[in-house]
């Protein structure tokens, strides 16, 4: 997949995950952005070699919730 397409998917997933944190978890927007952008999940999503950008936003959100619960990503 071309980097432009991967970047588009990455940005869409990122926006959706932040929206989920606000709507489902009651976070303020700035807190949701900071939480996601400072997570290992975000780092994996941003690394296109992981292929995480082709997963659904709900899947990435669930990964983030797991990371938040466990303090790290659990394979």
PDB file of N, CA, C and O in Angstrom:
ATOM      1  N   UNK A   1       0.844  -1.174   0.000  1.00  0.00           N
ATOM      2  CA  UNK A   1       0.000   0.000   0.000  1.00  0.00           C
ATOM      3  C   UNK A   1       0.890   1.238   0.000  1.00  0.00           C
ATOM      4  O   UNK A   1       1.933   1.267   0.653  1.00  0.00           O
ATOM      5  N   UNK A   2       0.477   2.227  -0.718  1.00  0.00           N
ATOM      6  CA  UNK A   2       1.261   3.451  -0.791  1.00  0.00           C
ATOM      7  C   UNK A   2       1.187   4.200   0.531  1.00  0.00           C
ATOM      8  O   UNK A   2       0.192   4.133   1.252  1.00  0.00           O
ATOM      9  N   UNK A   3       2.274   4.919   0.831  1.00  0.00           N
ATOM     10  CA  UNK A   3       2.336   5.663   2.089  1.00  0.00           C
ATOM     11  C   UNK A   3       1.186   6.651   2.246  1.00  0.00           C
ATOM     12  O   UNK A   3       0.697   6.858   3.357  1.00  0.00           O
ATOM     13  N   UNK A   4       0.752   7.258   1.157  1.00  0.00           N
ATOM     14  CA  UNK A   4      -0.339   8.231   1.227  1.00  0.00           C
ATOM     15  C   UNK A   4      -1.626   7.555   1.700  1.00  0.00           C
ATOM     16  O   UNK A   4      -2.357   8.106   2.523  1.00  0.00           O
ATOM     17  N   UNK A   5      -1.894   6.374   1.183  1.00  0.00           N
ATOM     18  CA  UNK A   5      -3.081   5.626   1.609  1.00  0.00           C
ATOM     19  C   UNK A   5      -2.958   5.175   3.061  1.00  0.00           C
ATOM     20  O   UNK A   5      -3.921   5.245   3.825  1.00  0.00           O
ATOM     21  N   UNK A   6      -1.775   4.716   3.433  1.00  0.00           N
ATOM     22  CA  UNK A   6      -1.537   4.290   4.808  1.00  0.00           C
ATOM     23  C   UNK A   6      -1.710   5.468   5.757  1.00  0.00           C
ATOM     24  O   UNK A   6      -2.304   5.322   6.825  1.00  0.00           O
ATOM     25  N   UNK A   7      -1.204   6.617   5.381  1.00  0.00           N
ATOM     26  CA  UNK A   7      -1.329   7.822   6.213  1.00  0.00           C
ATOM     27  C   UNK A   7      -2.805   8.205   6.374  1.00  0.00           C
ATOM     28  O   UNK A   7      -3.234   8.595   7.460  1.00  0.00           O
ATOM     29  N   UNK A   8      -3.568   8.093   5.303  1.00  0.00           N
ATOM     30  CA  UNK A   8      -5.001   8.400   5.349  1.00  0.00           C
ATOM     31  C   UNK A   8      -5.712   7.476   6.340  1.00  0.00           C
ATOM     32  O   UNK A   8      -6.509   7.935   7.159  1.00  0.00           O
ATOM     33  N   UNK A   9      -5.424   6.179   6.265  1.00  0.00           N
ATOM     34  CA  UNK A   9      -6.032   5.215   7.182  1.00  0.00           C
ATOM     35  C   UNK A   9      -5.602   5.486   8.624  1.00  0.00           C
ATOM     36  O   UNK A   9      -6.418   5.431   9.544  1.00  0.00           O
ATOM     37  N   UNK A  10      -4.323   5.777   8.807  1.00  0.00           N
ATOM     38  CA  UNK A  10      -3.773   6.090  10.125  1.00  0.00           C
ATOM     39  C   UNK A  10      -4.500   7.280  10.747  1.00  0.00           C
ATOM     40  O   UNK A  10      -4.882   7.238  11.916  1.00  0.00           O
ATOM     41  N   UNK A  11      -4.689   8.331   9.969  1.00  0.00           N
ATOM     42  CA  UNK A  11      -5.343   9.535  10.483  1.00  0.00           C
ATOM     43  C   UNK A  11      -6.807   9.272  10.832  1.00  0.00           C
ATOM     44  O   UNK A  11      -7.309   9.778  11.836  1.00  0.00           O
ATOM     45  N   UNK A  12      -7.486   8.487  10.008  1.00  0.00           N
ATOM     46  CA  UNK A  12      -8.881   8.152  10.290  1.00  0.00           C
ATOM     47  C   UNK A  12      -9.032   7.328  11.556  1.00  0.00           C
ATOM     48  O   UNK A  12      -9.912   7.593  12.374  1.00  0.00           O
ATOM     49  N   UNK A  13      -8.178   6.334  11.716  1.00  0.00           N
ATOM     50  CA  UNK A  13      -8.214   5.500  12.921  1.00  0.00           C
ATOM     51  C   UNK A  13      -7.906   6.343  14.149  1.00  0.00           C
ATOM     52  O   UNK A  13      -8.571   6.218  15.177  1.00  0.00           O
ATOM     53  N   UNK A  14      -6.902   7.197  14.044  1.00  0.00           N
ATOM     54  CA  UNK A  14      -6.525   8.048  15.176  1.00  0.00           C
ATOM     55  C   UNK A  14      -7.694   8.919  15.618  1.00  0.00           C
ATOM     56  O   UNK A  14      -7.979   9.025  16.811  1.00  0.00           O
ATOM     57  N   UNK A  15      -8.363   9.538  14.665  1.00  0.00           N
ATOM     58  CA  UNK A  15      -9.508  10.398  14.989  1.00  0.00           C
ATOM     59  C   UNK A  15     -10.621   9.592  15.653  1.00  0.00           C
ATOM     60  O   UNK A  15     -11.230  10.049  16.620  1.00  0.00           O
ATOM     61  N   UNK A  16     -10.883   8.400  15.138  1.00  0.00           N
ATOM     62  CA  UNK A  16     -11.940   7.561  15.708  1.00  0.00           C
ATOM     63  C   UNK A  16     -11.596   7.102  17.124  1.00  0.00           C
ATOM     64  O   UNK A  16     -12.462   7.105  17.999  1.00  0.00           O
ATOM     65  N   UNK A  17     -10.356   6.711  17.357  1.00  0.00           N
ATOM     66  CA  UNK A  17      -9.957   6.251  18.689  1.00  0.00           C
ATOM     67  C   UNK A  17     -10.095   7.389  19.700  1.00  0.00           C
ATOM     68  O   UNK A  17     -10.593   7.181  20.807  1.00  0.00           O
ATOM     69  N   UNK A  18      -9.663   8.573  19.328  1.00  0.00           N
ATOM     70  CA  UNK A  18      -9.811   9.725  20.222  1.00  0.00           C
ATOM     71  C   UNK A  18     -11.296   9.990  20.488  1.00  0.00           C
ATOM     72  O   UNK A  18     -11.684  10.266  21.623  1.00  0.00           O
ATOM     73  N   UNK A  19     -12.112   9.908  19.461  1.00  0.00           N
ATOM     74  CA  UNK A  19     -13.558  10.107  19.623  1.00  0.00           C
ATOM     75  C   UNK A  19     -14.141   9.057  20.574  1.00  0.00           C
ATOM     76  O   UNK A  19     -14.970   9.387  21.422  1.00  0.00           O
ATOM     77  N   UNK A  20     -13.717   7.800  20.439  1.00  0.00           N
ATOM     78  CA  UNK A  20     -14.185   6.751  21.351  1.00  0.00           C
ATOM     79  C   UNK A  20     -13.819   7.083  22.800  1.00  0.00           C
ATOM     80  O   UNK A  20     -14.635   6.911  23.706  1.00  0.00           O
ATOM     81  N   UNK A  21     -12.597   7.555  23.012  1.00  0.00           N
ATOM     82  CA  UNK A  21     -12.167   7.895  24.371  1.00  0.00           C
ATOM     83  C   UNK A  21     -13.036   9.005  24.965  1.00  0.00           C
ATOM     84  O   UNK A  21     -13.349   8.991  26.155  1.00  0.00           O
ATOM     85  N   UNK A  22     -13.413   9.948  24.133  1.00  0.00           N
ATOM     86  CA  UNK A  22     -14.270  11.045  24.596  1.00  0.00           C
ATOM     87  C   UNK A  22     -15.689  10.543  24.843  1.00  0.00           C
ATOM     88  O   UNK A  22     -16.255  10.775  25.911  1.00  0.00           O
ATOM     89  N   UNK A  23     -16.261   9.860  23.861  1.00  0.00           N
ATOM     90  CA  UNK A  23     -17.667   9.457  23.941  1.00  0.00           C
ATOM     91  C   UNK A  23     -17.914   8.278  24.878  1.00  0.00           C
ATOM     92  O   UNK A  23     -18.890   8.281  25.628  1.00  0.00           O
ATOM     93  N   UNK A  24     -17.055   7.284  24.846  1.00  0.00           N
ATOM     94  CA  UNK A  24     -17.291   6.063  25.625  1.00  0.00           C
ATOM     95  C   UNK A  24     -16.680   6.114  27.017  1.00  0.00           C
ATOM     96  O   UNK A  24     -17.208   5.528  27.962  1.00  0.00           O
ATOM     97  N   UNK A  25     -15.553   6.827  27.135  1.00  0.00           N
ATOM     98  CA  UNK A  25     -14.843   6.840  28.411  1.00  0.00           C
ATOM     99  C   UNK A  25     -14.966   8.161  29.152  1.00  0.00           C
ATOM    100  O   UNK A  25     -14.474   8.299  30.272  1.00  0.00           O
ATOM    101  N   UNK A  26     -15.628   9.138  28.521  1.00  0.00           N
ATOM    102  CA  UNK A  26     -15.877  10.407  29.191  1.00  0.00           C
ATOM    103  C   UNK A  26     -14.662  11.297  29.373  1.00  0.00           C
ATOM    104  O   UNK A  26     -14.674  12.192  30.218  1.00  0.00           O
ATOM    105  N   UNK A  27     -13.618  11.069  28.599  1.00  0.00           N
ATOM    106  CA  UNK A  27     -12.428  11.916  28.695  1.00  0.00           C
ATOM    107  C   UNK A  27     -12.674  13.260  28.015  1.00  0.00           C
ATOM    108  O   UNK A  27     -13.472  13.369  27.084  1.00  0.00           O
ATOM    109  N   UNK A  28     -11.978  14.266  28.498  1.00  0.00           N
ATOM    110  CA  UNK A  28     -11.944  15.545  27.794  1.00  0.00           C
ATOM    111  C   UNK A  28     -11.118  15.337  26.529  1.00  0.00           C
ATOM    112  O   UNK A  28     -10.270  14.445  26.476  1.00  0.00           O
ATOM    113  N   UNK A  29     -11.363  16.152  25.520  1.00  0.00           N
ATOM    114  CA  UNK A  29     -10.678  15.985  24.242  1.00  0.00           C
ATOM    115  C   UNK A  29      -9.162  16.032  24.390  1.00  0.00           C
ATOM    116  O   UNK A  29      -8.463  15.185  23.836  1.00  0.00           O
ATOM    117  N   UNK A  30      -8.647  17.007  25.128  1.00  0.00           N
ATOM    118  CA  UNK A  30      -7.187  17.118  25.269  1.00  0.00           C
ATOM    119  C   UNK A  30      -6.602  15.911  25.996  1.00  0.00           C
ATOM    120  O   UNK A  30      -5.509  15.454  25.661  1.00  0.00           O
ATOM    121  N   UNK A  31      -7.321  15.398  26.984  1.00  0.00           N
ATOM    122  CA  UNK A  31      -6.865  14.203  27.701  1.00  0.00           C
ATOM    123  C   UNK A  31      -6.871  12.987  26.779  1.00  0.00           C
ATOM    124  O   UNK A  31      -5.946  12.175  26.813  1.00  0.00           O
ATOM    125  N   UNK A  32      -7.904  12.863  25.963  1.00  0.00           N
ATOM    126  CA  UNK A  32      -8.005  11.735  25.031  1.00  0.00           C
ATOM    127  C   UNK A  32      -6.877  11.774  24.007  1.00  0.00           C
ATOM    128  O   UNK A  32      -6.265  10.748  23.713  1.00  0.00           O
ATOM    129  N   UNK A  33      -6.606  12.946  23.472  1.00  0.00           N
ATOM    130  CA  UNK A  33      -5.516  13.090  22.498  1.00  0.00           C
ATOM    131  C   UNK A  33      -4.191  12.725  23.141  1.00  0.00           C
ATOM    132  O   UNK A  33      -3.409  11.965  22.571  1.00  0.00           O
ATOM    133  N   UNK A  34      -3.939  13.260  24.318  1.00  0.00           N
ATOM    134  CA  UNK A  34      -2.683  12.984  25.018  1.00  0.00           C
ATOM    135  C   UNK A  34      -2.544  11.504  25.364  1.00  0.00           C
ATOM    136  O   UNK A  34      -1.478  10.917  25.178  1.00  0.00           O
ATOM    137  N   UNK A  35      -3.614  10.908  25.862  1.00  0.00           N
ATOM    138  CA  UNK A  35      -3.586   9.488  26.223  1.00  0.00           C
ATOM    139  C   UNK A  35      -3.229   8.631  25.023  1.00  0.00           C
ATOM    140  O   UNK A  35      -2.360   7.764  25.106  1.00  0.00           O
ATOM    141  N   UNK A  36      -3.900   8.877  23.908  1.00  0.00           N
ATOM    142  CA  UNK A  36      -3.648   8.062  22.727  1.00  0.00           C
ATOM    143  C   UNK A  36      -2.265   8.326  22.142  1.00  0.00           C
ATOM    144  O   UNK A  36      -1.535   7.385  21.831  1.00  0.00           O
ATOM    145  N   UNK A  37      -1.903   9.583  21.993  1.00  0.00           N
ATOM    146  CA  UNK A  37      -0.636   9.915  21.343  1.00  0.00           C
ATOM    147  C   UNK A  37       0.584   9.522  22.166  1.00  0.00           C
ATOM    148  O   UNK A  37       1.677   9.380  21.617  1.00  0.00           O
ATOM    149  N   UNK A  38       0.418   9.346  23.452  1.00  0.00           N
ATOM    150  CA  UNK A  38       1.532   8.929  24.303  1.00  0.00           C
ATOM    151  C   UNK A  38       1.533   7.429  24.579  1.00  0.00           C
ATOM    152  O   UNK A  38       2.277   6.952  25.436  1.00  0.00           O
ATOM    153  N   UNK A  39       0.709   6.693  23.860  1.00  0.00           N
ATOM    154  CA  UNK A  39       0.588   5.254  24.100  1.00  0.00           C
ATOM    155  C   UNK A  39       1.482   4.436  23.167  1.00  0.00           C
ATOM    156  O   UNK A  39       1.900   4.890  22.102  1.00  0.00           O
ATOM    157  N   UNK A  40       1.751   3.227  23.613  1.00  0.00           N
ATOM    158  CA  UNK A  40       2.466   2.265  22.772  1.00  0.00           C
ATOM    159  C   UNK A  40       1.596   1.871  21.577  1.00  0.00           C
ATOM    160  O   UNK A  40       2.106   1.601  20.490  1.00  0.00           O
ATOM    161  N   UNK A  41       0.296   1.843  21.787  1.00  0.00           N
ATOM    162  CA  UNK A  41      -0.636   1.530  20.699  1.00  0.00           C
ATOM    163  C   UNK A  41      -0.473   2.523  19.557  1.00  0.00           C
ATOM    164  O   UNK A  41      -0.423   2.132  18.391  1.00  0.00           O
ATOM    165  N   UNK A  42      -0.389   3.807  19.891  1.00  0.00           N
ATOM    166  CA  UNK A  42      -0.203   4.840  18.866  1.00  0.00           C
ATOM    167  C   UNK A  42       1.120   4.630  18.134  1.00  0.00           C
ATOM    168  O   UNK A  42       1.178   4.753  16.910  1.00  0.00           O
ATOM    169  N   UNK A  43       2.175   4.316  18.872  1.00  0.00           N
ATOM    170  CA  UNK A  43       3.483   4.071  18.249  1.00  0.00           C
ATOM    171  C   UNK A  43       3.414   2.920  17.258  1.00  0.00           C
ATOM    172  O   UNK A  43       4.000   2.983  16.178  1.00  0.00           O
ATOM    173  N   UNK A  44       2.696   1.870  17.631  1.00  0.00           N
ATOM    174  CA  UNK A  44       2.549   0.719  16.724  1.00  0.00           C
ATOM    175  C   UNK A  44       1.711   1.090  15.507  1.00  0.00           C
ATOM    176  O   UNK A  44       2.012   0.662  14.392  1.00  0.00           O
ATOM    177  N   UNK A  45       0.668   1.877  15.710  1.00  0.00           N
ATOM    178  CA  UNK A  45      -0.174   2.312  14.601  1.00  0.00           C
ATOM    179  C   UNK A  45       0.616   3.187  13.635  1.00  0.00           C
ATOM    180  O   UNK A  45       0.456   3.086  12.419  1.00  0.00           O
ATOM    181  N   UNK A  46       1.461   4.036  14.182  1.00  0.00           N
ATOM    182  CA  UNK A  46       2.259   4.965  13.379  1.00  0.00           C
ATOM    183  C   UNK A  46       3.362   4.255  12.594  1.00  0.00           C
ATOM    184  O   UNK A  46       3.825   4.764  11.573  1.00  0.00           O
ATOM    185  N   UNK A  47       3.783   3.086  13.067  1.00  0.00           N
ATOM    186  CA  UNK A  47       4.804   2.284  12.388  1.00  0.00           C
ATOM    187  C   UNK A  47       4.101   1.411  11.351  1.00  0.00           C
ATOM    188  O   UNK A  47       3.570   0.351  11.682  1.00  0.00           O
ATOM    189  N   UNK A  48       4.099   1.858  10.108  1.00  0.00           N
ATOM    190  CA  UNK A  48       3.337   1.182   9.065  1.00  0.00           C
ATOM    191  C   UNK A  48       3.802  -0.252   8.821  1.00  0.00           C
ATOM    192  O   UNK A  48       3.059  -1.046   8.244  1.00  0.00           O
ATOM    193  N   UNK A  49       5.005  -0.594   9.245  1.00  0.00           N
ATOM    194  CA  UNK A  49       5.481  -1.965   9.052  1.00  0.00           C
ATOM    195  C   UNK A  49       4.709  -2.968   9.915  1.00  0.00           C
ATOM    196  O   UNK A  49       4.747  -4.168   9.646  1.00  0.00           O
ATOM    197  N   UNK A  50       4.007  -2.487  10.951  1.00  0.00           N
ATOM    198  CA  UNK A  50       3.222  -3.391  11.800  1.00  0.00           C
ATOM    199  C   UNK A  50       1.917  -3.815  11.136  1.00  0.00           C
ATOM    200  O   UNK A  50       1.346  -4.845  11.494  1.00  0.00           O
ATOM    201  N   UNK A  51       1.444  -3.032  10.174  1.00  0.00           N
ATOM    202  CA  UNK A  51       0.184  -3.331   9.510  1.00  0.00           C
ATOM    203  C   UNK A  51      -1.042  -3.008  10.348  1.00  0.00           C
ATOM    204  O   UNK A  51      -2.162  -3.308   9.937  1.00  0.00           O
ATOM    205  N   UNK A  52      -0.854  -2.405  11.510  1.00  0.00           N
ATOM    206  CA  UNK A  52      -1.982  -2.088  12.385  1.00  0.00           C
ATOM    207  C   UNK A  52      -2.942  -1.093  11.737  1.00  0.00           C
ATOM    208  O   UNK A  52      -4.129  -1.069  12.064  1.00  0.00           O
ATOM    209  N   UNK A  53      -2.436  -0.286  10.833  1.00  0.00           N
ATOM    210  CA  UNK A  53      -3.269   0.731  10.178  1.00  0.00           C
ATOM    211  C   UNK A  53      -4.370   0.128   9.301  1.00  0.00           C
ATOM    212  O   UNK A  53      -5.283   0.845   8.891  1.00  0.00           O
ATOM    213  N   UNK A  54      -4.306  -1.164   9.006  1.00  0.00           N
ATOM    214  CA  UNK A  54      -5.366  -1.783   8.196  1.00  0.00           C
ATOM    215  C   UNK A  54      -6.456  -2.418   9.068  1.00  0.00           C
ATOM    216  O   UNK A  54      -7.443  -2.942   8.551  1.00  0.00           O
ATOM    217  N   UNK A  55      -6.273  -2.369  10.371  1.00  0.00           N
ATOM    218  CA  UNK A  55      -7.285  -2.887  11.298  1.00  0.00           C
ATOM    219  C   UNK A  55      -8.376  -1.837  11.509  1.00  0.00           C
ATOM    220  O   UNK A  55      -8.215  -0.677  11.130  1.00  0.00           O
ATOM    221  N   UNK A  56      -9.458  -2.245  12.102  1.00  0.00           N
ATOM    222  CA  UNK A  56     -10.567  -1.319  12.346  1.00  0.00           C
ATOM    223  C   UNK A  56     -10.247  -0.393  13.521  1.00  0.00           C
ATOM    224  O   UNK A  56      -9.444  -0.739  14.387  1.00  0.00           O
ATOM    225  N   UNK A  57     -10.875   0.777  13.547  1.00  0.00           N
ATOM    226  CA  UNK A  57     -10.698   1.664  14.696  1.00  0.00           C
ATOM    227  C   UNK A  57     -11.104   0.990  16.011  1.00  0.00           C
ATOM    228  O   UNK A  57     -10.470   1.214  17.042  1.00  0.00           O
ATOM    229  N   UNK A  58     -12.151   0.172  15.981  1.00  0.00           N
ATOM    230  CA  UNK A  58     -12.593  -0.520  17.195  1.00  0.00           C
ATOM    231  C   UNK A  58     -11.516  -1.477  17.706  1.00  0.00           C
ATOM    232  O   UNK A  58     -11.315  -1.597  18.914  1.00  0.00           O
ATOM    233  N   UNK A  59     -10.832  -2.149  16.801  1.00  0.00           N
ATOM    234  CA  UNK A  59      -9.749  -3.059  17.186  1.00  0.00           C
ATOM    235  C   UNK A  59      -8.619  -2.280  17.855  1.00  0.00           C
ATOM    236  O   UNK A  59      -8.111  -2.688  18.899  1.00  0.00           O
ATOM    237  N   UNK A  60      -8.231  -1.167  17.254  1.00  0.00           N
ATOM    238  CA  UNK A  60      -7.150  -0.342  17.805  1.00  0.00           C
ATOM    239  C   UNK A  60      -7.574   0.228  19.164  1.00  0.00           C
ATOM    240  O   UNK A  60      -6.767   0.289  20.092  1.00  0.00           O
ATOM    241  N   UNK A  61      -8.824   0.639  19.276  1.00  0.00           N
ATOM    242  CA  UNK A  61      -9.355   1.136  20.550  1.00  0.00           C
ATOM    243  C   UNK A  61      -9.278   0.045  21.622  1.00  0.00           C
ATOM    244  O   UNK A  61      -8.876   0.320  22.753  1.00  0.00           O
ATOM    245  N   UNK A  62      -9.652  -1.168  21.283  1.00  0.00           N
ATOM    246  CA  UNK A  62      -9.568  -2.277  22.235  1.00  0.00           C
ATOM    247  C   UNK A  62      -8.126  -2.541  22.660  1.00  0.00           C
ATOM    248  O   UNK A  62      -7.866  -2.844  23.825  1.00  0.00           O
ATOM    249  N   UNK A  63      -7.190  -2.428  21.718  1.00  0.00           N
ATOM    250  CA  UNK A  63      -5.773  -2.566  22.072  1.00  0.00           C
ATOM    251  C   UNK A  63      -5.366  -1.500  23.080  1.00  0.00           C
ATOM    252  O   UNK A  63      -4.677  -1.783  24.061  1.00  0.00           O
ATOM    253  N   UNK A  64      -5.801  -0.271  22.825  1.00  0.00           N
ATOM    254  CA  UNK A  64      -5.478   0.830  23.733  1.00  0.00           C
ATOM    255  C   UNK A  64      -6.071   0.588  25.115  1.00  0.00           C
ATOM    256  O   UNK A  64      -5.395   0.806  26.120  1.00  0.00           O
ATOM    257  N   UNK A  65      -7.313   0.143  25.182  1.00  0.00           N
ATOM    258  CA  UNK A  65      -7.926  -0.149  26.481  1.00  0.00           C
ATOM    259  C   UNK A  65      -7.149  -1.226  27.222  1.00  0.00           C
ATOM    260  O   UNK A  65      -6.947  -1.128  28.432  1.00  0.00           O
ATOM    261  N   UNK A  66      -6.714  -2.247  26.503  1.00  0.00           N
ATOM    262  CA  UNK A  66      -5.912  -3.306  27.108  1.00  0.00           C
ATOM    263  C   UNK A  66      -4.590  -2.751  27.626  1.00  0.00           C
ATOM    264  O   UNK A  66      -4.149  -3.090  28.724  1.00  0.00           O
ATOM    265  N   UNK A  67      -3.968  -1.898  26.826  1.00  0.00           N
ATOM    266  CA  UNK A  67      -2.708  -1.271  27.253  1.00  0.00           C
ATOM    267  C   UNK A  67      -2.934  -0.430  28.510  1.00  0.00           C
ATOM    268  O   UNK A  67      -2.134  -0.481  29.444  1.00  0.00           O
ATOM    269  N   UNK A  68      -4.007   0.333  28.534  1.00  0.00           N
ATOM    270  CA  UNK A  68      -4.300   1.177  29.693  1.00  0.00           C
ATOM    271  C   UNK A  68      -4.550   0.324  30.937  1.00  0.00           C
ATOM    272  O   UNK A  68      -4.137   0.693  32.036  1.00  0.00           O
ATOM    273  N   UNK A  69      -5.216  -0.801  30.768  1.00  0.00           N
ATOM    274  CA  UNK A  69      -5.521  -1.693  31.891  1.00  0.00           C
ATOM    275  C   UNK A  69      -4.269  -2.394  32.410  1.00  0.00           C
ATOM    276  O   UNK A  69      -4.079  -2.526  33.619  1.00  0.00           O
ATOM    277  N   UNK A  70      -3.407  -2.845  31.479  1.00  0.00           N
ATOM    278  CA  UNK A  70      -2.239  -3.650  31.846  1.00  0.00           C
ATOM    279  C   UNK A  70      -0.950  -2.856  31.984  1.00  0.00           C
ATOM    280  O   UNK A  70       0.063  -3.388  32.438  1.00  0.00           O
ATOM    281  N   UNK A  71      -0.982  -1.575  31.593  1.00  0.00           N
ATOM    282  CA  UNK A  71       0.222  -0.751  31.677  1.00  0.00           C
ATOM    283  C   UNK A  71       1.172  -0.943  30.514  1.00  0.00           C
ATOM    284  O   UNK A  71       2.224  -0.306  30.449  1.00  0.00           O
ATOM    285  N   UNK A  72       0.802  -1.822  29.595  1.00  0.00           N
ATOM    286  CA  UNK A  72       1.614  -2.076  28.397  1.00  0.00           C
ATOM    287  C   UNK A  72       0.777  -2.892  27.426  1.00  0.00           C
ATOM    288  O   UNK A  72      -0.264  -3.439  27.790  1.00  0.00           O
ATOM    289  N   UNK A  73       1.243  -2.967  26.187  1.00  0.00           N
ATOM    290  CA  UNK A  73       0.569  -3.825  25.213  1.00  0.00           C
ATOM    291  C   UNK A  73       0.870  -5.275  25.540  1.00  0.00           C
ATOM    292  O   UNK A  73       2.021  -5.643  25.772  1.00  0.00           O
ATOM    293  N   UNK A  74      -0.150  -6.078  25.556  1.00  0.00           N
ATOM    294  CA  UNK A  74       0.021  -7.504  25.820  1.00  0.00           C
ATOM    295  C   UNK A  74      -0.236  -8.238  24.512  1.00  0.00           C
ATOM    296  O   UNK A  74      -1.322  -8.137  23.941  1.00  0.00           O
ATOM    297  N   UNK A  75       0.769  -8.983  24.034  1.00  0.00           N
ATOM    298  CA  UNK A  75       0.598  -9.680  22.747  1.00  0.00           C
ATOM    299  C   UNK A  75      -0.482 -10.741  22.782  1.00  0.00           C
ATOM    300  O   UNK A  75      -0.731 -11.402  21.773  1.00  0.00           O
TER     301      UNK A  75
END
